[in-house]
Amino acid sequence: MAFAVVPDFVISSKSLNSTDKLVMGIINSLSLNNNTCFASNDYFSSMLNLSNRTITSAISKLKKENLIEVTTVNNRRNIYLKYDEKKYISSPSRNNLLTGIDKYF
């Protein structure tokens, strides 16, 4: 993962703390290709240098805020984005972000 994309509405949320927002950014970025994130708590923990307990708390908060849905299939956790991606992807800020990133990658 080269970067994390945190939607504007997540950054400006008063109900989420900084850790919740970072975890959401990683989930969002890992979900861009197939709309599903398969990362484990160990992955998030090592990426952010935080405990598994802190990651579990952040994921629970994101579920409670109805931003993600978590399912388990064949002992594999799947995290799905629940916000309206089309609205976010078509926003001018998203297009500007991707245009700016294209010149670096």
PLY file of the C-alpha trace (Angstrom):
ply
format ascii 1.0
element vertex 105
property float x
property float y
property float z
element edge 104
property int vertex1
property int vertex2
end_header
0.00 0.00 0.00
1.57 3.26 -1.16
-0.83 5.61 0.62
-4.08 5.77 2.58
-7.09 7.72 1.36
-9.34 9.04 4.09
-12.64 10.52 2.82
-13.35 14.13 3.80
-16.45 13.21 5.76
-14.41 10.75 7.85
-11.68 13.32 8.57
-14.24 15.89 9.69
-16.19 13.41 11.84
-16.38 14.46 15.47
-17.38 10.97 16.61
-14.16 9.28 15.38
-10.73 9.63 16.92
-7.47 9.83 14.96
-6.87 6.08 15.14
-10.36 5.33 13.83
-9.72 7.69 10.92
-6.35 6.11 10.07
-7.80 2.61 10.17
-10.64 3.78 7.91
-8.10 5.25 5.50
-6.23 1.95 5.30
-9.46 -0.03 4.85
-10.57 2.42 2.16
-7.26 2.16 0.29
-7.09 -1.62 0.48
-10.70 -1.78 -0.77
-10.22 0.34 -3.90
-9.67 -2.59 -6.29
-12.29 -5.10 -5.15
-14.42 -3.22 -2.58
-13.26 -5.64 0.10
-10.45 -5.43 2.62
-8.98 -8.69 3.94
-6.35 -7.18 6.27
-5.96 -8.71 9.71
-5.69 -6.83 12.97
-2.00 -7.82 12.99
-1.55 -6.01 9.67
-3.21 -2.83 10.94
-1.30 -3.15 14.19
2.08 -3.34 12.45
1.23 -0.57 9.95
0.19 1.87 12.67
2.41 0.59 15.50
-0.64 0.09 17.73
-1.92 -2.81 19.82
-4.43 -5.34 18.49
-6.82 -4.18 21.19
-6.68 -0.61 19.84
-7.32 -1.88 16.30
-10.25 -4.00 17.49
-11.71 -0.93 19.16
-11.30 1.18 16.01
-12.95 -1.44 13.80
-15.83 -1.76 16.28
-16.27 2.02 16.21
-16.32 2.08 12.40
-18.97 -0.67 12.44
-21.01 1.24 15.01
-20.80 4.38 12.84
-22.09 2.27 9.91
-19.03 2.98 7.77
-18.01 -0.67 7.36
-19.54 -4.12 7.51
-17.52 -7.09 8.72
-18.29 -10.67 7.75
-16.41 -13.94 8.11
-16.35 -16.49 5.31
-14.32 -19.70 5.66
-12.52 -18.25 8.70
-11.46 -15.20 6.68
-12.58 -11.74 7.73
-13.99 -9.50 5.01
-14.40 -5.77 5.61
-16.75 -3.97 3.23
-17.21 -0.23 2.88
-20.78 0.85 3.59
-20.69 4.51 2.59
-21.74 5.64 -0.89
-18.51 5.22 -2.86
-19.95 6.60 -6.09
-20.73 9.90 -4.44
-17.23 10.05 -2.99
-15.41 8.88 -6.13
-17.20 11.40 -8.35
-16.47 14.33 -6.05
-14.09 17.03 -7.36
-11.70 16.54 -4.43
-11.35 12.82 -5.27
-10.61 13.61 -8.92
-8.05 16.25 -7.94
-6.43 13.86 -5.50
-6.08 11.12 -8.10
-4.74 13.57 -10.70
-2.14 14.80 -8.23
-1.14 11.29 -7.25
-0.83 10.12 -10.88
2.18 12.35 -11.46
4.05 10.66 -8.59
3.30 7.01 -9.43
0 1
1 2
2 3
3 4
4 5
5 6
6 7
7 8
8 9
9 10
10 11
11 12
12 13
13 14
14 15
15 16
16 17
17 18
18 19
19 20
20 21
21 22
22 23
23 24
24 25
25 26
26 27
27 28
28 29
29 30
30 31
31 32
32 33
33 34
34 35
35 36
36 37
37 38
38 39
39 40
40 41
41 42
42 43
43 44
44 45
45 46
46 47
47 48
48 49
49 50
50 51
51 52
52 53
53 54
54 55
55 56
56 57
57 58
58 59
59 60
60 61
61 62
62 63
63 64
64 65
65 66
66 67
67 68
68 69
69 70
70 71
71 72
72 73
73 74
74 75
75 76
76 77
77 78
78 79
79 80
80 81
81 82
82 83
83 84
84 85
85 86
86 87
87 88
88 89
89 90
90 91
91 92
92 93
93 94
94 95
95 96
96 97
97 98
98 99
99 100
100 101
101 102
102 103
103 104
